[in-house]
Amino acid sequence: MPGQSNLLIELQSVSYAYPGSQFPVLQDICLCVGRAEFISVIGPNGSGKSTLARIISGLLLPTGGRVLVDGMDTGTPKTRKDIRRRVGLVLQNPDNQLVAAVVEEDVAFGPENLCLPSAEVRRRVEDALNAVGLSQVRGRPPHMLSGGEKQRLAIAGLLALCPLCVVLDEPTSMLDPVGRQEVLQVLRHLSDSGTAVILITHHMDEAAGADRVWVLGKGGVLADDEPAAVFSRVKLLHELGLTSTSAGDLAYRLSERGLELPTGIVIMEDMIKYLCRVLK
C-alpha cells in the first residue's frame, strides 16, 4: 500500500449505480493507487471492472463517495480538465482512439489541442514514440499497423499528454500472444519510469506481472494484495468463476495430490525453479 506522500489516486467509499437501476454495480469501494504503481484488476463479467476504469479516469462520477486524483475531487467541475490530463484511459479496441492518417500526427493530436508550442509538441511526440517502440513507423498510416502496434500507438497518444496514470480496459483482449507481450512490456516500462498503470485484464498471467492485484466481485473488492497472495487464494477465484495463473493452477492440482509446495508460486518461472530443485 502506498504511503500518504506517495498517494496518487484514492477512492473513498465509492459506489455507482447506472441510471434506472436499483442495484449498484459497485458499492463502498475503498482503494488507493501510488505513484508509479502497477496494479492489475480482475473479476468475473459484470463485476464492474470497466465502470471502475471510467470512474478512476473521471469519465463517470460516483453516485456515492468520492474519487481524489492528485488531491483533486473528480466531482468538482473546475478540476475535471486537470484530472483528465493526469489520468488517461486506453480502451479495448485501439481503432476507436486513432484519429489521424499518420502515426506521428496521431500522437501529436493531443498536445496540439493543448495549444503547446511546436517544439514542445515535437519533443512529446518523440518521447512517446520512443517509449512504446514505434519511432521506426512514425510515417506509416495507422491502419497498416498490427494489432499490438495499434494498441501501443493508442498508449503513445496518451503519453504525449504526460499523464501521471494510465488506465487500460482489457487492452490485450483482441491481440495475439506476440501483440499482448509487446503491450505488457510497454506497461512495465511505463511503471518503472514513473507512470502509474492500472490494467484491467481477464488474463491471469498478465495480472500476475503487476505489483498489486484488485479482485472485484459481488459489487465490492474481495482482495487487494500482491499477486502471490491473491493467486494463492484458488478457492476464492474458483467461486468467482476465475482461474489462477497457469503456474498457480498447476501448484493447486499438485497440492491436491499430496505434494507439499511452497506458497506464492504464481508464475511459471517459479514453478520451473521449484520442480528443478525437487527433481534434482
N, C-alpha and C positions, 0 to 999 in steps of 0.2 A: 504494500500500500504506500502511495506517495506521501511524503511529509507535507506539512502545510505550505512551506515555501516553494515546494515543487509542484503544487496543485495547479492543474490547468483547467479541468472541467469537473464540475460537481453536480450531481443530480440529487436533489433534496426532496425525498418523499414524492417522487414524480408518479402521476397517474395520467392515463389517457383513454378516453372513450370516443369513438367516432360518432359524429352527429347521427341521431336517430337510434343509437344503440344503448340499451340499458346496462350492458356489461362492459367494463373497461378491458381493453387489450392489455394494458399494463397497470399495475396498482402498487403504490407505495415503494417505488424503486429508489434505492439509495446506493449510488455508485460514484466513484471518482476516477479521474484519469490524470496521471502525472505527465509532466513534460518529457517528451522523447520515449514515452512508454509504448510498448507494442501489446495490444490487447486483442484477443480473438473472442468472438461471440458465437455461441452455438445454441441450438434449441430446435424442437420439432416445428413443422409448418404450423403457422398460426400462433406462434408464441410471442409475436410482437417484435421480432428482430429488425425488420425493415422500418417499423414505426419508431423504434428506439433510435435507429440511424437518423431519421428525419427530425426527431426531437433534439438530438445532440447537435445536429448541424443548423438548427434554428428554423427549419422549413415547416415544422409543426410546433405549436405551442402546447405545453401540457395543460390538461384540464384540471389538474391538481398538482400542488408542489411547484418547484421552480428549478431551472437549469442555469447554472452560472458558468460562463466561459471567460477565462482570464479575469474573473471578478465581475463580469457584466451579466446582467439578467437578460435571457433571451426574450422575456416578456416585455421589456422596455423598448418601445418603438425607436427611440433615438439611437440606440446602440446596435440595432439589428445589422446595419451595414458593416460596422466594425466587426461584429461577431462572424458574419459570413466571409469576411476576409481572413479570419483566424481559423475557421473550420470549413474544409471543403468536402463535398460528397461526390464519390465516384459510383455510378450506377452499374447494374449488371450488364447492360448492353452498351458498349462504348460508342456505337454508331449514333446513339441518342445524344452524345455530348460533343461530337465533332462538327465544327461549324464552317471550316474554311477549305479551300481547294488544294492547299499545300500544307505540309506538316508544320513548317516553322510559322506560317501565318496563323495556323490554328492555335499554336502555343502563345503567339503574340496577342491574340484576340482579347484576353482578359486584361493584361497590363495596359493595352491601348485604351480600353474603356475606362481605365482609372486615370486617363489623361497624363500618364507619366512621360517624362522626356524620352526622346527616341533612343538616346544612348542607354538609358536605364532599361527600356523595353528590350533592346538587343542583348544586354547583359543577362536579363532574366530568362530570355528565350534560350540563350547559350547554356546557362547553368541548368535549366530544366531539362533540356535535351541531353546534356551530359549525364544528369542524374539518372535518367531512365534508359540510357544507352541507345538513343535514336539520332545522334548527331550525323551519322552517315546517310540517313534517309531524309534529311531536312527538306529537300526539294521535291520529294515524292508526294503524289496525291494520297490522301489517307485511305481511299478505297482500295489502293494497291497493297496495303499492309496486311500482314497476317493478323489473326485474332489477338494474339498476345501483344503484337506491336501496337494495334489499335488501343488496347487497354492501357498500355504504357503511355501512349500519346495522350489519352484522357487524363492520366495521372500527371503528365508533364504540364498540361493546361492549367491544372490546379496549382502545381508547384510554382508556376510563374507568378502566382498571386502571393507567394510567400506565406502560406498558411502555417499555423502552429500545430494543426492536427488535420489528418486526412482520414475520413470515414469511408469505408468501401463496403458496399452492399452486394455480397456474393460476386465479386469481380471476375472470378475464375470459372464460374459455373458453365460458361459457354466455350471454354478453351480446352485444347488438347493438353496432354501432360507437359509437353515442351513449353507451351504458352503459359500454363499455370506456374511452372518453375521460374520462368522469366519474370512474371509479375511478383512472385514471392521474394525473389532476390532483390528486386527494386524496393519492396516494402521493408525488408530487413535493413537495407542500406539507408533508407529514409529515417528509420528509427535510430540507427546508430549515429546518424548525422544530426539528430536533434529534433526531428519532427515526430510528434505522437501519431500512432497508427491504430485505428480501430477497424478490425477486419471481421466482417460477418461472413461466415462460411458454413457449408454443410460437409466439407471435407475435414474429417477429424485429424488427419495427418498434417494438414495445413494449420489447424488450430494449435496443434502441439508445438509449433515453432514460435509461438508468442511468449511474451514474458508472463502474461496472466490470461486466464480464461474466465469469461462470464457464461454461465449456463442459464438460459431463460426457460421458463415453463410454468404453467398454471397461473399466468399473469404476473409472476414475480421472478426474482433472482434466486435460483436454487443453489448456485455455487459461484464463488468468486475467489479463485486461488491460482496457484502456479499449476502449469499443465500436469506435472507428475501427480499432484494431489487430486486434481479433477478427474483425470482419466484412470485413476486407480479406483474411482467410485463406479465400478462397472454396473452394479445393481441399479443405481440411480439412473445412469444413462439408458440402460435397457428398459426401465419403467417409462422413460420418455420416448421410447422408440428409436433411440440413438445407439450407436456403437461406440466402442472406444477406438483408439488408433489401431492400426494393423498389429503393432507390437503389443499393445495393451490387451487386445482380444486374445492373442496367442498366449500371453502370460496368464490370462484368466483361465483359458482352457487347460493349460499345463498344470495350474494350481488345482483345478478340479480333479485332475488325475493323480493328485497326491504329491506333485513336485513342489517343493518349497522355494519360491522365487522371492528375491528382494522386492520391496515395494518401489514404485516410481519408475518402472520400465514402461515408457510410452513411445519411444522412437526406436526404429529398427536397429540403429547402430548400437544402442544399449543392449538390446536383445542378443545381437550377434556377439558382443563382448562377453555377455553372461554365458551364453552357450559354449563359446570357445573355451572359457575358463573352466566350466563344468566338465566338458567332454575331454579336456586335456588330461 
